[in-house]
């Protein structure tokens, strides 16, 4: 029974660490110079005031940044399969790949999502530390024993209590 709880707990902690590692492995870097993002790459664009006013009817009026996969691009606009919209006052809306066209005149800065080695290593170390900590606690606290209790307490002949080392 203790092994079962330990396994379930380890799986939950491991899944949480894996989710955190996936988020930590990538970072948005400003696109610099004349290099333009390639199609199908994940980008984010900061939206200016004119863009917020123009796109407020299609999206929320407090758009700060739009992130998504670049599906099409021409001289005047980006077409994104949106995955997230970040708001001016904080917060984020999750989208499921809806296609939205954003005019380049509404964009102040373009970011590309890149793999981050440093964040990946840090997330891996943190995840391994959490798993080791939980495993250690589960193994140390695994011992329980049966303790005899007098029958006049109304608790019956046996009561399970943790045995302290």
LINWOQUI-V955446 format. One record per residue. N is the residue number from 0. BURIAL is 1 if it has 16 or more other ideal C-beta (glycine too) atoms within 10 Angstrom, else 0. D_LAST is the distance of its C-alpha to the last C-alpha in whole Angstrom. Layout:
# LINWOQUI-V955446
N:BURIAL:D_LAST  N:BURIAL:D_LAST
This chain:
# LINWOQUI-V955446
0:0:20  1:0:17  2:0:19  3:0:22  4:0:20  5:1:19  6:0:23  7:0:25  8:0:23  9:0:23  10:0:27  11:0:27  12:1:26  13:0:28  14:0:31  15:0:31  16:1:30  17:0:34  18:0:35  19:0:35  20:1:36  21:0:39  22:0:40  23:1:39  24:1:41  25:0:44  26:0:46  27:1:50  28:0:52  29:0:55  30:1:58  31:0:60  32:0:64  33:0:66  34:0:64  35:0:63  36:1:60  37:0:61  38:0:61  39:0:58  40:0:56  41:1:54  42:1:55  43:1:55  44:1:58  45:1:58  46:1:60  47:0:63  48:0:64  49:0:67  50:1:65  51:1:63  52:0:66  53:0:67  54:1:64  55:0:63  56:0:65  57:0:63  58:1:60  59:0:58  60:0:60  61:0:57  62:1:57  63:0:56  64:1:55  65:1:55  66:1:53  67:1:54  68:1:56  69:1:59  70:0:61  71:0:65  72:1:66  73:0:70  74:0:72  75:0:71  76:1:68  77:1:64  78:1:63  79:1:59  80:1:57  81:1:55  82:1:51  83:0:50  84:1:52  85:1:51  86:0:52  87:0:54  88:0:51  89:0:48  90:0:47  91:0:48  92:0:49  93:0:49  94:1:52  95:0:52  96:0:55  97:0:58  98:0:61  99:1:62  100:0:65  101:1:64  102:0:67  103:0:67  104:0:69  105:1:66  106:1:63  107:0:62  108:0:60  109:1:59  110:1:55  111:1:54  112:1:51  113:0:49  114:0:46  115:1:44  116:0:43  117:0:41  118:0:39  119:0:38  120:0:36  121:0:35  122:1:34  123:0:32  124:0:30  125:0:29  126:1:28  127:0:27  128:0:24  129:0:24  130:1:23  131:0:21  132:0:19  133:1:18  134:0:18  135:0:15  136:0:13  137:1:14  138:0:13  139:0:9  140:0:9  141:0:11  142:0:9  143:0:10  144:0:12  145:0:15  146:0:15  147:0:18  148:0:20  149:0:23  150:0:26  151:0:28  152:0:26  153:0:27  154:0:24  155:0:25  156:0:23  157:0:20  158:0:18  159:0:16  160:0:13  161:0:10  162:0:7  163:0:4  164:0:0
